[in-house]
Amino acid sequence: MRYPGTRRSVLLLLLLAILPVSAAKLTWKVKEYRGDRYVPLSQVRDFYGLTSMTTSGGYITLKNSDISLKFKAGGQEVLMNNVKFIFSHAVVSLGTYHVSITDLKKVIDPVLCPFKIKGAKAFDTVIIDPGHGGRDAGAVNSLGTEAGYNLKVGRLLYDHLRSAGFKVVMTRKSDVFLTLQERVKLANQYNNAIFISIHFNSAGSRGRSQARGIETFTLSPVGVAHYGRSIKDSDSIERMGNAQDSANIALATAVHWGSLHLLDKARLEVPDRGIRRARYSVLTGVKHPAILFEGGFMSHPKEKYLIHNPKYQRTLAKAMSEAIVFYRKATLQRVGSEKRRR
């Protein structure tokens, strides 16, 4: 798996306010469909200053010389400059192809126009949350436990971030048990921070044993279900973490792409399962920009050896650290842009 996008691709997605957004001139042509609101992809093209829209092989591509958005017709998978996102709603044909307003506001806009992220602020603290621990081993295979791998990668990331000048907090530094509420409470004691929860995945049933790859979760927006289940009444309740919806996506984009990119460079290639939405407790309750990162499937017969490989663990930690440094630069630029506009 090779990633043709360069680091400049993500720079354009996360840092640069280069798109000629014309909100004052555009009246969105909204259509209702199955209880949600949708807008035409042709208007998305025009709004963000993209110059072409083509349909081929079941995909719709909007692009210009710097930006490429590739939507799967009838599906939720979208590639934005080769970063995979799993949208909350499928792209649908309502005469022409349409995308939900939820995904427009909660994914496309914060990624393409980070300077517009509400309440963007600088941070100097990173909270690392190695998942599971103590009596909760997490996923287990013949080589080790998820709790152990989470802690190994967390410690490596801690060292990288300290060297980069960050204040770093770990929810656990040893093989101890913490409740989800204890992790959230600890994280919320700090200000000017971001939160990274580290995990490794497992597919339970035999029929799913071939599942593999990395994925990154951010909190589901209000009205969007937890990954893998249908909508519930409680999904309409705004959680503390929803105040950071846009920042969550920007942080996830940096960490997810950065991890794939560095693993690919190190020839430790893993499939891209995308950036997804979920309602995990550590995402709903934390007041900071927060993500939950899944570094591979311990249940996969080959990927489990990759996860056990110290080189893989070191590469993941280095990639996350570089992505966080990069995201901080983006945040500082957003804050600077906001001050200049005042």
ZADO-1210 file (C-alpha; in nm, 4 decimals, padded with zeros to 6 digits):
<atoms>
<atom x="00.0000" y="00.0000" z="00.0000" code="MET" pos="1"/>
<atom x="00.1596" y="00.3258" z="-00.1083" code="ARG" pos="2"/>
<atom x="00.0256" y="00.6693" z="-00.0275" code="TYR" pos="3"/>
<atom x="00.0719" y="00.8994" z="-00.3264" code="PRO" pos="4"/>
<atom x="-00.0279" y="01.2036" z="-00.1209" code="GLY" pos="5"/>
<atom x="00.2699" y="01.3887" z="00.0220" code="THR" pos="6"/>
<atom x="00.2966" y="01.5672" z="00.3551" code="ARG" pos="7"/>
<atom x="00.1957" y="01.8782" z="00.1617" code="ARG" pos="8"/>
<atom x="-00.1430" y="01.7138" z="00.1002" code="SER" pos="9"/>
<atom x="-00.2175" y="01.7120" z="00.4698" code="VAL" pos="10"/>
<atom x="-00.0679" y="02.0571" z="00.5146" code="LEU" pos="11"/>
<atom x="-00.3227" y="02.1810" z="00.2670" code="LEU" pos="12"/>
<atom x="-00.5999" y="02.0001" z="00.4494" code="LEU" pos="13"/>
<atom x="-00.5086" y="02.1100" z="00.8008" code="LEU" pos="14"/>
<atom x="-00.3113" y="02.4321" z="00.7844" code="LEU" pos="15"/>
<atom x="-00.3832" y="02.6537" z="00.4913" code="LEU" pos="16"/>
<atom x="-00.6802" y="02.8833" z="00.4571" code="ALA" pos="17"/>
<atom x="-00.6530" y="02.8860" z="00.0792" code="ILE" pos="18"/>
<atom x="-01.0047" y="02.7977" z="-00.0293" code="LEU" pos="19"/>
<atom x="-01.2187" y="03.0792" z="-00.1735" code="PRO" pos="20"/>
<atom x="-01.5271" y="03.0017" z="00.0360" code="VAL" pos="21"/>
<atom x="-01.8256" y="03.2007" z="-00.0866" code="SER" pos="22"/>
<atom x="-02.0837" y="03.1511" z="00.1855" code="ALA" pos="23"/>
<atom x="-02.2344" y="03.4961" z="00.1380" code="ALA" pos="24"/>
<atom x="-02.3089" y="03.4251" z="-00.2294" code="LYS" pos="25"/>
<atom x="-02.4325" y="03.0664" z="-00.2132" code="LEU" pos="26"/>
<atom x="-02.7818" y="02.9563" z="-00.1183" code="THR" pos="27"/>
<atom x="-02.7711" y="02.5869" z="-00.0401" code="TRP" pos="28"/>
<atom x="-03.0296" y="02.3744" z="-00.2238" code="LYS" pos="29"/>
<atom x="-03.1329" y="02.1580" z="00.0704" code="VAL" pos="30"/>
<atom x="-03.3306" y="01.8357" z="00.0227" code="LYS" pos="31"/>
<atom x="-03.4868" y="01.6220" z="00.2957" code="GLU" pos="32"/>
<atom x="-03.4222" y="01.2479" z="00.2766" code="TYR" pos="33"/>
<atom x="-03.5108" y="00.9905" z="00.5423" code="ARG" pos="34"/>
<atom x="-03.5135" y="01.2476" z="00.8190" code="GLY" pos="35"/>
<atom x="-03.1832" y="01.4125" z="00.7272" code="ASP" pos="36"/>
<atom x="-03.0916" y="01.7159" z="00.5165" code="ARG" pos="37"/>
<atom x="-02.8677" y="01.6923" z="00.2118" code="TYR" pos="38"/>
<atom x="-02.7007" y="01.9324" z="-00.0321" code="VAL" pos="39"/>
<atom x="-02.5731" y="01.8693" z="-00.3882" code="PRO" pos="40"/>
<atom x="-02.2093" y="01.7723" z="-00.4357" code="LEU" pos="41"/>
<atom x="-02.2007" y="02.0232" z="-00.7199" code="SER" pos="42"/>
<atom x="-02.2576" y="02.2985" z="-00.4632" code="GLN" pos="43"/>
<atom x="-01.9845" y="02.1534" z="-00.2399" code="VAL" pos="44"/>
<atom x="-01.7536" y="02.1784" z="-00.5418" code="ARG" pos="45"/>
<atom x="-01.8438" y="02.5425" z="-00.5995" code="ASP" pos="46"/>
<atom x="-01.8375" y="02.6427" z="-00.2335" code="PHE" pos="47"/>
<atom x="-01.4813" y="02.5218" z="-00.1802" code="TYR" pos="48"/>
<atom x="-01.3431" y="02.6491" z="-00.5079" code="GLY" pos="49"/>
<atom x="-01.2893" y="02.3067" z="-00.6610" code="LEU" pos="50"/>
<atom x="-01.2727" y="02.3056" z="-01.0382" code="THR" pos="51"/>
<atom x="-01.3959" y="01.9646" z="-01.1542" code="SER" pos="52"/>
<atom x="-01.6502" y="01.6972" z="-01.0704" code="MET" pos="53"/>
<atom x="-01.6305" y="01.3574" z="-01.2384" code="THR" pos="54"/>
<atom x="-01.8103" y="01.0243" z="-01.1940" code="THR" pos="55"/>
<atom x="-01.6347" y="00.6960" z="-01.2691" code="SER" pos="56"/>
<atom x="-01.6513" y="00.3397" z="-01.1385" code="GLY" pos="57"/>
<atom x="-01.9084" y="00.4228" z="-00.8732" code="GLY" pos="58"/>
<atom x="-01.7101" y="00.7156" z="-00.7328" code="TYR" pos="59"/>
<atom x="-01.7652" y="01.0923" z="-00.7575" code="ILE" pos="60"/>
<atom x="-01.4468" y="01.3004" z="-00.7453" code="THR" pos="61"/>
<atom x="-01.4290" y="01.6721" z="-00.6739" code="LEU" pos="62"/>
<atom x="-01.0858" y="01.8267" z="-00.7159" code="LYS" pos="63"/>
<atom x="-00.8547" y="02.1073" z="-00.8112" code="ASN" pos="64"/>
<atom x="-00.4760" y="02.1121" z="-00.8366" code="SER" pos="65"/>
<atom x="-00.4340" y="02.0735" z="-00.4581" code="ASP" pos="66"/>
<atom x="-00.7474" y="01.9134" z="-00.3152" code="ILE" pos="67"/>
<atom x="-00.9210" y="01.5852" z="-00.4015" code="SER" pos="68"/>
<atom x="-01.2456" y="01.4555" z="-00.2496" code="LEU" pos="69"/>
<atom x="-01.3484" y="01.1079" z="-00.3655" code="LYS" pos="70"/>
<atom x="-01.6978" y="00.9951" z="-00.2603" code="PHE" pos="71"/>
<atom x="-01.8344" y="00.6426" z="-00.2971" code="LYS" pos="72"/>
<atom x="-02.1796" y="00.6635" z="-00.4537" code="ALA" pos="73"/>
<atom x="-02.4335" y="00.5155" z="-00.2148" code="GLY" pos="74"/>
<atom x="-02.1654" y="00.4621" z="00.0516" code="GLY" pos="75"/>
<atom x="-02.0109" y="00.6355" z="00.3515" code="GLN" pos="76"/>
<atom x="-01.6465" y="00.5998" z="00.2566" code="GLU" pos="77"/>
<atom x="-01.4763" y="00.9217" z="00.1429" code="VAL" pos="78"/>
<atom x="-01.1118" y="00.9884" z="00.0575" code="LEU" pos="79"/>
<atom x="-00.9980" y="01.3448" z="00.1235" code="MET" pos="80"/>
<atom x="-00.6457" y="01.3803" z="-00.0168" code="ASN" pos="81"/>
<atom x="-00.5981" y="01.0073" z="00.0400" code="ASN" pos="82"/>
<atom x="-00.7142" y="01.0211" z="00.4025" code="VAL" pos="83"/>
<atom x="-01.0094" y="00.7846" z="00.4507" code="LYS" pos="84"/>
<atom x="-01.3149" y="00.9051" z="00.6395" code="PHE" pos="85"/>
<atom x="-01.6261" y="00.7044" z="00.7188" code="ILE" pos="86"/>
<atom x="-01.9077" y="00.9582" z="00.6954" code="PHE" pos="87"/>
<atom x="-02.2098" y="00.9532" z="00.9246" code="SER" pos="88"/>
<atom x="-02.4443" y="00.9194" z="00.6271" code="HIS" pos="89"/>
<atom x="-02.4116" y="00.7714" z="00.2795" code="ALA" pos="90"/>
<atom x="-02.3797" y="00.9873" z="-00.0304" code="VAL" pos="91"/>
<atom x="-02.7173" y="00.9524" z="-00.2023" code="VAL" pos="92"/>
<atom x="-02.8618" y="01.0206" z="-00.5462" code="SER" pos="93"/>
<atom x="-03.1562" y="01.2605" z="-00.5273" code="LEU" pos="94"/>
<atom x="-03.1603" y="01.3357" z="-00.8969" code="GLY" pos="95"/>
<atom x="-02.7957" y="01.4324" z="-00.8539" code="THR" pos="96"/>
<atom x="-02.5503" y="01.3143" z="-00.5876" code="TYR" pos="97"/>
<atom x="-02.5982" y="01.4728" z="-00.2451" code="HIS" pos="98"/>
<atom x="-02.4056" y="01.4699" z="00.0841" code="VAL" pos="99"/>
<atom x="-02.5588" y="01.5168" z="00.4284" code="SER" pos="100"/>
<atom x="-02.5321" y="01.8544" z="00.5956" code="ILE" pos="101"/>
<atom x="-02.4039" y="01.6762" z="00.9074" code="THR" pos="102"/>
<atom x="-02.0995" y="01.5468" z="00.7171" code="ASP" pos="103"/>
<atom x="-02.0549" y="01.8797" z="00.5414" code="LEU" pos="104"/>
<atom x="-02.0430" y="02.0672" z="00.8722" code="LYS" pos="105"/>
<atom x="-01.8721" y="01.8070" z="01.0887" code="LYS" pos="106"/>
<atom x="-01.6102" y="01.6633" z="00.8513" code="VAL" pos="107"/>
<atom x="-01.5628" y="01.8424" z="00.5203" code="ILE" pos="108"/>
<atom x="-01.5666" y="02.1991" z="00.6514" code="ASP" pos="109"/>
<atom x="-01.3337" y="02.1584" z="00.9539" code="PRO" pos="110"/>
<atom x="-01.0843" y="01.9609" z="00.7443" code="VAL" pos="111"/>
<atom x="-01.0835" y="02.1953" z="00.4445" code="LEU" pos="112"/>
<atom x="-01.1279" y="02.5179" z="00.6445" code="CYS" pos="113"/>
<atom x="-00.9583" y="02.4676" z="00.9825" code="PRO" pos="114"/>
<atom x="-00.9334" y="02.8433" z="01.0304" code="PHE" pos="115"/>
<atom x="-01.3094" y="02.8391" z="01.0894" code="LYS" pos="116"/>
<atom x="-01.2981" y="02.5899" z="01.3791" code="ILE" pos="117"/>
<atom x="-01.4968" y="02.7377" z="01.6637" code="LYS" pos="118"/>
<atom x="-01.2963" y="02.8111" z="01.9770" code="GLY" pos="119"/>
<atom x="-00.9635" y="02.6998" z="01.8318" code="ALA" pos="120"/>
<atom x="-00.6950" y="02.7433" z="02.0938" code="LYS" pos="121"/>
<atom x="-00.3346" y="02.6508" z="02.1480" code="ALA" pos="122"/>
<atom x="-00.2386" y="02.3651" z="02.3796" code="PHE" pos="123"/>
<atom x="00.0754" y="02.2663" z="02.5661" code="ASP" pos="124"/>
<atom x="-00.0357" y="01.9426" z="02.7341" code="THR" pos="125"/>
<atom x="-00.0975" y="01.5980" z="02.5874" code="VAL" pos="126"/>
<atom x="-00.2900" y="01.3400" z="02.7893" code="ILE" pos="127"/>
<atom x="-00.2035" y="00.9832" z="02.6868" code="ILE" pos="128"/>
<atom x="-00.4542" y="00.7172" z="02.7842" code="ASP" pos="129"/>
<atom x="-00.3226" y="00.3609" z="02.7425" code="PRO" pos="130"/>
<atom x="-00.6474" y="00.1665" z="02.7336" code="GLY" pos="131"/>
<atom x="-00.7355" y="-00.1206" z="02.9704" code="HIS" pos="132"/>
<atom x="-00.4864" y="-00.2393" z="03.2380" code="GLY" pos="133"/>
<atom x="-00.4791" y="-00.4408" z="03.5604" code="GLY" pos="134"/>
<atom x="-00.7661" y="-00.6861" z="03.5782" code="ARG" pos="135"/>
<atom x="-00.8851" y="-00.5606" z="03.2366" code="ASP" pos="136"/>
<atom x="-00.6378" y="-00.7049" z="02.9850" code="ALA" pos="137"/>
<atom x="-00.8406" y="-00.5969" z="02.6817" code="GLY" pos="138"/>
<atom x="-00.7876" y="-00.8136" z="02.3751" code="ALA" pos="139"/>
<atom x="-00.5596" y="-01.1145" z="02.4259" code="VAL" pos="140"/>
<atom x="-00.3731" y="-01.3394" z="02.1823" code="ASN" pos="141"/>
<atom x="-00.0894" y="-01.5901" z="02.1998" code="SER" pos="142"/>
<atom x="00.1748" y="-01.3143" z="02.2007" code="LEU" pos="143"/>
<atom x="00.0461" y="-01.0661" z="02.4552" code="GLY" pos="144"/>
<atom x="-00.2333" y="-00.8464" z="02.5866" code="THR" pos="145"/>
<atom x="-00.3798" y="-00.5283" z="02.4491" code="GLU" pos="146"/>
<atom x="-00.3246" y="-00.3584" z="02.7850" code="ALA" pos="147"/>
<atom x="00.0477" y="-00.4362" z="02.7589" code="GLY" pos="148"/>
<atom x="00.0822" y="-00.3101" z="02.4019" code="TYR" pos="149"/>
<atom x="-00.1177" y="00.0046" z="02.4805" code="ASN" pos="150"/>
<atom x="00.1209" y="00.0844" z="02.7639" code="LEU" pos="151"/>
<atom x="00.4331" y="00.0151" z="02.5567" code="LYS" pos="152"/>
<atom x="00.3240" y="00.2517" z="02.2806" code="VAL" pos="153"/>
<atom x="00.2021" y="00.5059" z="02.5369" code="GLY" pos="154"/>
<atom x="00.5405" y="00.5139" z="02.7115" code="ARG" pos="155"/>
<atom x="00.7236" y="00.5557" z="02.3808" code="LEU" pos="156"/>
<atom x="00.4890" y="00.8385" z="02.2833" code="LEU" pos="157"/>
<atom x="00.5442" y="00.9975" z="02.6253" code="TYR" pos="158"/>
<atom x="00.9194" y="01.0103" z="02.5661" code="ASP" pos="159"/>
<atom x="00.8809" y="01.1584" z="02.2166" code="HIS" pos="160"/>
<atom x="00.6440" y="01.4297" z="02.3341" code="LEU" pos="161"/>
<atom x="00.8552" y="01.5238" z="02.6341" code="ARG" pos="162"/>
<atom x="01.1528" y="01.5643" z="02.4007" code="SER" pos="163"/>
<atom x="00.9353" y="01.7882" z="02.1801" code="ALA" pos="164"/>
<atom x="00.8661" y="02.0183" z="02.4751" code="GLY" pos="165"/>
<atom x="00.5117" y="01.9164" z="02.5690" code="PHE" pos="166"/>
<atom x="00.3764" y="01.8656" z="02.9166" code="LYS" pos="167"/>
<atom x="00.2664" y="01.5013" z="02.9110" code="VAL" pos="168"/>
<atom x="00.0244" y="01.3215" z="03.1405" code="VAL" pos="169"/>
<atom x="-00.0420" y="00.9459" z="03.1334" code="MET" pos="170"/>
<atom x="-00.3653" y="00.8141" z="03.2792" code="THR" pos="171"/>
<atom x="-00.1675" y="00.5062" z="03.3820" code="ARG" pos="172"/>
<atom x="00.2070" y="00.4387" z="03.3864" code="LYS" pos="173"/>
<atom x="00.1900" y="00.0745" z="03.4895" code="SER" pos="174"/>
<atom x="-00.0372" y="-00.2293" z="03.4656" code="ASP" pos="175"/>
<atom x="-00.3137" y="-00.0928" z="03.6862" code="VAL" pos="176"/>
<atom x="-00.6900" y="-00.0813" z="03.6427" code="PHE" pos="177"/>
<atom x="-00.8708" y="00.2484" z="03.5957" code="LEU" pos="178"/>
<atom x="-01.2401" y="00.2926" z="03.5301" code="THR" pos="179"/>
<atom x="-01.3426" y="00.4953" z="03.2279" code="LEU" pos="180"/>
<atom x="-01.4798" y="00.7600" z="03.4624" code="GLN" pos="181"/>
<atom x="-01.1444" y="00.7850" z="03.6421" code="GLU" pos="182"/>
<atom x="-00.9674" y="00.8399" z="03.3109" code="ARG" pos="183"/>
<atom x="-01.2103" y="01.1161" z="03.2138" code="VAL" pos="184"/>
<atom x="-01.1884" y="01.2819" z="03.5553" code="LYS" pos="185"/>
<atom x="-00.8084" y="01.2850" z="03.5436" code="LEU" pos="186"/>
<atom x="-00.8041" y="01.4274" z="03.1889" code="ALA" pos="187"/>
<atom x="-01.0455" y="01.7072" z="03.2781" code="ASN" pos="188"/>
<atom x="-00.8202" y="01.8307" z="03.5582" code="GLN" pos="189"/>
<atom x="-00.5950" y="01.9856" z="03.2931" code="TYR" pos="190"/>
<atom x="-00.6432" y="02.2831" z="03.0653" code="ASN" pos="191"/>
<atom x="-00.5015" y="02.3613" z="02.7199" code="ASN" pos="192"/>
<atom x="-00.4692" y="01.9930" z="02.6400" code="ALA" pos="193"/>
<atom x="-00.5529" y="01.7215" z="02.3884" code="ILE" pos="194"/>
<atom x="-00.6401" y="01.3599" z="02.4690" code="PHE" pos="195"/>
<atom x="-00.5173" y="01.0449" z="02.2899" code="ILE" pos="196"/>
<atom x="-00.6540" y="00.7054" z="02.3930" code="SER" pos="197"/>
<atom x="-00.4391" y="00.4168" z="02.2618" code="ILE" pos="198"/>
<atom x="-00.5883" y="00.0766" z="02.1822" code="HIS" pos="199"/>
<atom x="-00.5479" y="-00.2315" z="01.9645" code="PHE" pos="200"/>
<atom x="-00.8427" y="-00.4027" z="01.8057" code="ASN" pos="201"/>
<atom x="-00.9893" y="-00.7523" z="01.7976" code="SER" pos="202"/>
<atom x="-01.2584" y="-00.9196" z="01.5870" code="ALA" pos="203"/>
<atom x="-01.4516" y="-01.1634" z="01.7972" code="GLY" pos="204"/>
<atom x="-01.6098" y="-01.4155" z="01.5651" code="SER" pos="205"/>
<atom x="-01.4203" y="-01.6626" z="01.3502" code="ARG" pos="206"/>
<atom x="-01.5833" y="-01.5243" z="01.0380" code="GLY" pos="207"/>
<atom x="-01.4326" y="-01.1812" z="01.1106" code="ARG" pos="208"/>
<atom x="-01.0824" y="-01.3060" z="01.1865" code="SER" pos="209"/>
<atom x="-00.9473" y="-01.1477" z="00.8680" code="GLN" pos="210"/>
<atom x="-01.0319" y="-00.7949" z="00.9881" code="ALA" pos="211"/>
<atom x="-00.7151" y="-00.5856" z="01.0028" code="ARG" pos="212"/>
<atom x="-00.5819" y="-00.2318" z="00.9787" code="GLY" pos="213"/>
<atom x="-00.5776" y="00.0888" z="01.1798" code="ILE" pos="214"/>
<atom x="-00.8706" y="00.3169" z="01.2502" code="GLU" pos="215"/>
<atom x="-00.9226" y="00.6364" z="01.4469" code="THR" pos="216"/>
<atom x="-01.2417" y="00.7277" z="01.6302" code="PHE" pos="217"/>
<atom x="-01.3839" y="01.0670" z="01.7161" code="THR" pos="218"/>
<atom x="-01.7028" y="01.1396" z="01.9058" code="LEU" pos="219"/>
<atom x="-02.0252" y="01.1028" z="01.7062" code="SER" pos="220"/>
<atom x="-02.1940" y="01.4407" z="01.6487" code="PRO" pos="221"/>
<atom x="-02.5360" y="01.4981" z="01.8002" code="VAL" pos="222"/>
<atom x="-02.7899" y="01.2873" z="01.6132" code="GLY" pos="223"/>
<atom x="-02.5315" y="01.0382" z="01.4830" code="VAL" pos="224"/>
<atom x="-02.5171" y="00.6822" z="01.6135" code="ALA" pos="225"/>
<atom x="-02.2267" y="00.4992" z="01.7720" code="HIS" pos="226"/>
<atom x="-02.0235" y="00.3011" z="01.5194" code="TYR" pos="227"/>
<atom x="-02.1836" y="-00.0291" z="01.4279" code="GLY" pos="228"/>
<atom x="-02.5291" y="00.0250" z="01.5744" code="ARG" pos="229"/>
<atom x="-02.8527" y="00.2014" z="01.4843" code="SER" pos="230"/>
<atom x="-02.9609" y="00.5408" z="01.6144" code="ILE" pos="231"/>
<atom x="-03.0960" y="00.5683" z="01.9714" code="LYS" pos="232"/>
<atom x="-03.2870" y="00.8465" z="02.1475" code="ASP" pos="233"/>
<atom x="-02.9826" y="00.9178" z="02.3660" code="SER" pos="234"/>
<atom x="-02.7787" y="01.0023" z="02.0542" code="ASP" pos="235"/>
<atom x="-02.9689" y="01.3310" z="02.0318" code="SER" pos="236"/>
<atom x="-02.8182" y="01.4488" z="02.3623" code="ILE" pos="237"/>
<atom x="-02.5167" y="01.6782" z="02.3328" code="GLU" pos="238"/>
<atom x="-02.2147" y="01.5510" z="02.5277" code="ARG" pos="239"/>
<atom x="-01.9248" y="01.7498" z="02.6681" code="MET" pos="240"/>
<atom x="-01.6976" y="01.6245" z="02.3921" code="GLY" pos="241"/>
<atom x="-01.9290" y="01.7570" z="02.1205" code="ASN" pos="242"/>
<atom x="-01.8035" y="02.1094" z="02.1944" code="ALA" pos="243"/>
<atom x="-01.4839" y="01.9951" z="02.0196" code="GLN" pos="244"/>
<atom x="-01.6420" y="01.8209" z="01.7176" code="ASP" pos="245"/>
<atom x="-01.4406" y="02.0144" z="01.4598" code="SER" pos="246"/>
<atom x="-01.1124" y="02.0025" z="01.6515" code="ALA" pos="247"/>
<atom x="-01.1612" y="01.6284" z="01.7064" code="ASN" pos="248"/>
<atom x="-01.1742" y="01.5671" z="01.3324" code="ILE" pos="249"/>
<atom x="-00.8700" y="01.7849" z="01.2627" code="ALA" pos="250"/>
<atom x="-00.6679" y="01.6028" z="01.5312" code="LEU" pos="251"/>
<atom x="-00.7825" y="01.2634" z="01.4039" code="ALA" pos="252"/>
<atom x="-00.6844" y="01.3566" z="01.0493" code="THR" pos="253"/>
<atom x="-00.3298" y="01.4440" z="01.1571" code="ALA" pos="254"/>
<atom x="-00.2753" y="01.1330" z="01.3705" code="VAL" pos="255"/>
<atom x="-00.4446" y="00.8869" z="01.1371" code="HIS" pos="256"/>
<atom x="-00.2731" y="01.0016" z="00.8186" code="TRP" pos="257"/>
<atom x="00.0599" y="01.0503" z="00.9960" code="GLY" pos="258"/>
<atom x="00.0527" y="00.6944" z="01.1281" code="SER" pos="259"/>
<atom x="-00.0279" y="00.5413" z="00.7900" code="LEU" pos="260"/>
<atom x="00.2347" y="00.7546" z="00.6206" code="HIS" pos="261"/>
<atom x="00.5206" y="00.6683" z="00.8583" code="LEU" pos="262"/>
<atom x="00.4301" y="00.2998" z="00.8743" code="LEU" pos="263"/>
<atom x="00.4302" y="00.2931" z="00.4970" code="ASP" pos="264"/>
<atom x="00.7731" y="00.4611" z="00.4862" code="LYS" pos="265"/>
<atom x="00.9041" y="00.2000" z="00.7311" code="ALA" pos="266"/>
<atom x="00.7548" y="-00.0772" z="00.5133" code="ARG" pos="267"/>
<atom x="00.5243" y="-00.1790" z="00.7963" code="LEU" pos="268"/>
<atom x="00.2161" y="-00.1460" z="00.5804" code="GLU" pos="269"/>
<atom x="-00.1321" y="-00.1903" z="00.7249" code="VAL" pos="270"/>
<atom x="-00.4739" y="-00.1299" z="00.5691" code="PRO" pos="271"/>
<atom x="-00.6512" y="00.2008" z="00.6267" code="ASP" pos="272"/>
<atom x="-00.9884" y="00.1445" z="00.7966" code="ARG" pos="273"/>
<atom x="-01.0574" y="00.5151" z="00.8152" code="GLY" pos="274"/>
<atom x="-01.1601" y="00.7835" z="01.0604" code="ILE" pos="275"/>
<atom x="-01.4884" y="00.6809" z="01.2233" code="ARG" pos="276"/>
<atom x="-01.7531" y="00.7996" z="01.4711" code="ARG" pos="277"/>
<atom x="-01.8279" y="00.6458" z="01.8108" code="ALA" pos="278"/>
<atom x="-01.9661" y="00.7238" z="02.1555" code="ARG" pos="279"/>
<atom x="-01.6948" y="00.5748" z="02.3730" code="TYR" pos="280"/>
<atom x="-01.6997" y="00.7121" z="02.7283" code="SER" pos="281"/>
<atom x="-01.3522" y="00.8619" z="02.7017" code="VAL" pos="282"/>
<atom x="-01.4693" y="01.0597" z="02.4003" code="LEU" pos="283"/>
<atom x="-01.8066" y="01.1740" z="02.5342" code="THR" pos="284"/>
<atom x="-01.6809" y="01.2983" z="02.8701" code="GLY" pos="285"/>
<atom x="-01.3432" y="01.4604" z="02.7969" code="VAL" pos="286"/>
<atom x="-01.3526" y="01.8382" z="02.7504" code="LYS" pos="287"/>
<atom x="-01.0454" y="01.8474" z="02.5239" code="HIS" pos="288"/>
<atom x="-01.0045" y="01.7593" z="02.1567" code="PRO" pos="289"/>
<atom x="-00.9960" y="01.3813" z="02.1834" code="ALA" pos="290"/>
<atom x="-00.9457" y="01.0710" z="01.9703" code="ILE" pos="291"/>
<atom x="-00.9312" y="00.6966" z="02.0258" code="LEU" pos="292"/>
<atom x="-00.6687" y="00.5274" z="01.8095" code="PHE" pos="293"/>
<atom x="-00.6810" y="00.1568" z="01.7199" code="GLU" pos="294"/>
<atom x="-00.3353" y="00.0434" z="01.6073" code="GLY" pos="295"/>
<atom x="-00.4243" y="-00.2891" z="01.4463" code="GLY" pos="296"/>
<atom x="-00.6055" y="-00.6181" z="01.5020" code="PHE" pos="297"/>
<atom x="-00.4604" y="-00.8567" z="01.7567" code="MET" pos="298"/>
<atom x="-00.7005" y="-01.1211" z="01.6267" code="SER" pos="299"/>
<atom x="-00.5514" y="-01.1206" z="01.2764" code="HIS" pos="300"/>
<atom x="-00.3146" y="-01.4161" z="01.2204" code="PRO" pos="301"/>
<atom x="-00.0440" y="-01.1983" z="01.0644" code="LYS" pos="302"/>
<atom x="-00.1125" y="-00.8533" z="01.2056" code="GLU" pos="303"/>
<atom x="-00.0693" y="-00.9811" z="01.5608" code="LYS" pos="304"/>
<atom x="00.3005" y="-01.0377" z="01.4848" code="TYR" pos="305"/>
<atom x="00.3292" y="-00.6859" z="01.3488" code="LEU" pos="306"/>
<atom x="00.1769" y="-00.5410" z="01.6670" code="ILE" pos="307"/>
<atom x="00.4229" y="-00.7473" z="01.8738" code="HIS" pos="308"/>
<atom x="00.7173" y="-00.6103" z="01.6723" code="ASN" pos="309"/>
<atom x="00.9056" y="-00.3365" z="01.8692" code="PRO" pos="310"/>
<atom x="00.9790" y="-00.1567" z="01.5408" code="LYS" pos="311"/>
<atom x="00.6075" y="-00.1282" z="01.4732" code="TYR" pos="312"/>
<atom x="00.5452" y="00.0041" z="01.8250" code="GLN" pos="313"/>
<atom x="00.8267" y="00.2598" z="01.7913" code="ARG" pos="314"/>
<atom x="00.7046" y="00.3716" z="01.4515" code="THR" pos="315"/>
<atom x="00.3487" y="00.4212" z="01.5758" code="LEU" pos="316"/>
<atom x="00.4686" y="00.6283" z="01.8708" code="ALA" pos="317"/>
<atom x="00.6958" y="00.8404" z="01.6518" code="LYS" pos="318"/>
<atom x="00.4169" y="00.8938" z="01.3978" code="ALA" pos="319"/>
<atom x="00.1711" y="01.0045" z="01.6654" code="MET" pos="320"/>
<atom x="00.4283" y="01.2407" z="01.8136" code="SER" pos="321"/>
<atom x="00.5079" y="01.4004" z="01.4779" code="GLU" pos="322"/>
<atom x="00.1360" y="01.4330" z="01.4030" code="ALA" pos="323"/>
<atom x="00.0726" y="01.6044" z="01.7370" code="ILE" pos="324"/>
<atom x="00.3581" y="01.8483" z="01.6749" code="VAL" pos="325"/>
<atom x="00.2121" y="01.9149" z="01.3329" code="PHE" pos="326"/>
<atom x="-00.1399" y="01.9587" z="01.4712" code="TYR" pos="327"/>
<atom x="-00.0104" y="02.2037" z="01.7299" code="ARG" pos="328"/>
<atom x="00.1456" y="02.4142" z="01.4544" code="LYS" pos="329"/>
<atom x="-00.1875" y="02.4097" z="01.2739" code="ALA" pos="330"/>
<atom x="-00.3643" y="02.5160" z="01.5931" code="THR" pos="331"/>
<atom x="-00.1222" y="02.8038" z="01.6487" code="LEU" pos="332"/>
<atom x="-00.1765" y="02.9192" z="01.2918" code="GLN" pos="333"/>
<atom x="-00.5551" y="02.9044" z="01.3384" code="ARG" pos="334"/>
<atom x="-00.5285" y="03.1108" z="01.6567" code="VAL" pos="335"/>
<atom x="-00.3030" y="03.3615" z="01.4785" code="GLY" pos="336"/>
<atom x="-00.5455" y="03.3880" z="01.1877" code="SER" pos="337"/>
<atom x="-00.8343" y="03.4425" z="01.4263" code="GLU" pos="338"/>
<atom x="-00.6510" y="03.7269" z="01.6012" code="LYS" pos="339"/>
<atom x="-00.5633" y="03.8922" z="01.2703" code="ARG" pos="340"/>
<atom x="-00.9290" y="03.8891" z="01.1624" code="ARG" pos="341"/>
<atom x="-01.0425" y="04.0663" z="01.4801" code="ARG" pos="342"/>
</atoms>
